[in-house]
Amino acid sequence: MRLGTFNVLGLTGYPPQFPAGALAAEPERVAHFAAVFAGLGCDVLALQEGPDPATMRRIAERLGAGLAAFPSPSAYPGYILSRLAIRESRVYAHMGPGGRDGPFSRSAGAALLGAPGAEPLWVVAVHLHPSDAGLRLRETGLLAAHLDRLDGPAVVLGDFNSEVGEPVHAMLQARGFVHAALRAGRRIEATMDTAGVRPRAIDHIYVDARMAGRVASARVVRDEGFRADAQAPGRWVHSDHLPVTADLAEP
């Protein structure tokens, strides 16, 4: 089973001014990103900064995938595309009193996946605040409380907007979660690493202790179309982030 996470920058491409023509029409944008997501080969793919629900539904239908949607209190919806049956979904990011930055500032939610009779898997997808460390700390506490309510194996993945070493990573490790890349024997690599952005390792996949032995491989996807060494007029990539994937062996 392949898990993946990808901040897709609203399906605008990066830098947005270059692909504006190619992705301006809805059919072309749906066809382009459906092909991009299919090429990742994920059974479960979490998306951050997704498009509007109607566009996302068209992509899911084209892929023949199930779709769990996690609305945002601001402007950054999240989604899970799944080849596994979606048995239940929970939304964690709802706006609290006082405005835009509520309990979760971007998107957060969980989906229970798996065929009836098979062991279910909780997939928790998060997108934490990019610049306010204090808010990320509050989001970490909320995430911890939600994880403690789950019954069964779980993975946590998404755009943490946090390098390894920040509190959210310590919280996950304290609960027995293992970073998929480290478990696969790889180093932590930058997931924002294309021309025009500051390299940072902020997108991650964690699996809980019950599944750690199943991690067979993990990587940051740097294939053609996902990153560029230099910006040039008319040249663009799919997003300012790179996808992260992890392959789990069957139990």
HUTANOR-V859138 format. One record per residue. SS is DSSP state (hx for helix, st for strand, lp for the rest). PHI is phi as a letter, one per 40 degrees, with the letter a starting at -180 (NA if undefined). NEAR is the number of other C-alpha atoms within 10 Angstrom. Layout:
[[SS:PHI:NEAR] [SS:PHI:NEAR]]
This chain:
[[lp:NA:16] [st:b:18] [st:b:22] [st:a:28] [st:a:28] [st:a:25] [st:c:26] [lp:b:22] [hx:f:20] [hx:g:17] [hx:f:21] [lp:c:22] [lp:g:23] [st:b:24] [lp:c:21] [lp:d:18] [lp:c:13] [lp:c:17] [lp:c:17] [lp:d:15] [lp:c:10] [lp:c:12] [lp:b:19] [lp:c:11] [lp:c:10] [hx:d:11] [hx:d:12] [hx:c:13] [hx:c:18] [hx:c:20] [hx:c:15] [hx:c:16] [hx:c:18] [hx:c:18] [hx:c:14] [hx:c:14] [hx:c:19] [hx:c:13] [hx:c:9] [hx:c:16] [lp:g:14] [lp:c:20] [lp:c:16] [st:b:22] [st:b:27] [st:c:29] [st:b:30] [st:b:26] [lp:f:21] [lp:c:24] [lp:c:20] [lp:c:15] [hx:d:16] [hx:c:9] [hx:c:16] [hx:c:20] [hx:c:19] [hx:c:16] [hx:c:23] [hx:c:21] [hx:c:13] [hx:c:14] [hx:c:17] [lp:g:12] [lp:b:19] [st:c:17] [st:b:24] [st:b:23] [st:b:24] [st:b:29] [lp:d:22] [lp:b:24] [lp:c:20] [lp:b:17] [lp:a:16] [lp:b:20] [lp:c:23] [st:b:30] [st:a:27] [st:b:27] [st:c:25] [st:a:23] [lp:c:19] [lp:c:17] [lp:c:16] [st:c:21] [st:c:14] [st:a:12] [st:b:19] [st:b:15] [st:b:18] [lp:b:21] [lp:b:25] [lp:b:20] [lp:c:17] [lp:c:13] [lp:d:9] [lp:h:7] [lp:h:10] [lp:c:16] [lp:c:18] [lp:c:18] [lp:d:20] [lp:b:28] [lp:c:25] [lp:b:28] [st:a:31] [st:a:28] [st:a:24] [st:b:26] [st:b:26] [st:c:21] [st:b:22] [lp:h:18] [lp:c:12] [lp:d:9] [lp:g:6] [lp:c:8] [lp:c:11] [lp:c:20] [st:b:20] [st:c:22] [st:b:23] [st:b:27] [st:b:28] [st:b:31] [st:a:28] [lp:c:26] [lp:c:21] [lp:c:15] [lp:b:10] [lp:c:10] [hx:c:15] [hx:c:10] [hx:c:18] [hx:c:23] [hx:c:16] [hx:c:15] [hx:c:23] [hx:c:22] [hx:c:15] [hx:c:14] [hx:c:22] [hx:d:15] [hx:c:11] [hx:c:15] [hx:c:18] [hx:c:9] [lp:c:8] [lp:c:14] [lp:b:10] [lp:h:12] [lp:d:16] [st:a:23] [st:b:23] [st:b:23] [st:a:27] [st:i:28] [st:c:28] [lp:c:23] [lp:f:21] [lp:a:21] [lp:c:16] [lp:d:16] [lp:h:8] [lp:c:15] [hx:d:16] [hx:c:22] [hx:c:19] [hx:c:14] [hx:c:15] [hx:c:20] [hx:c:16] [hx:c:10] [lp:c:13] [lp:g:15] [lp:c:22] [st:b:24] [st:c:25] [hx:c:29] [hx:c:23] [hx:c:14] [hx:c:18] [lp:c:18] [lp:g:12] [lp:b:12] [lp:c:11] [lp:c:19] [lp:b:17] [lp:c:17] [lp:b:25] [st:b:22] [lp:a:21] [lp:b:23] [lp:d:18] [lp:g:14] [lp:b:11] [lp:c:10] [lp:c:14] [st:a:16] [lp:b:20] [lp:b:20] [st:b:28] [st:a:30] [st:b:24] [st:b:25] [st:b:26] [lp:c:20] [lp:d:16] [lp:c:13] [lp:b:18] [hx:d:19] [hx:c:15] [hx:c:18] [st:c:23] [st:c:18] [st:a:18] [st:a:24] [st:a:19] [st:c:23] [lp:c:18] [lp:b:15] [lp:c:10] [st:d:9] [lp:g:14] [lp:c:20] [st:a:22] [lp:b:17] [lp:c:9] [lp:a:10] [lp:c:14] [lp:a:10] [lp:d:8] [lp:g:10] [lp:c:14] [lp:a:24] [st:b:22] [lp:c:24] [lp:a:23] [lp:c:25] [lp:b:28] [lp:b:25] [lp:c:29] [st:b:27] [st:b:26] [st:a:24] [st:b:19] [st:b:19] [lp:c:12] [lp:c:9] [lp:c:7]]
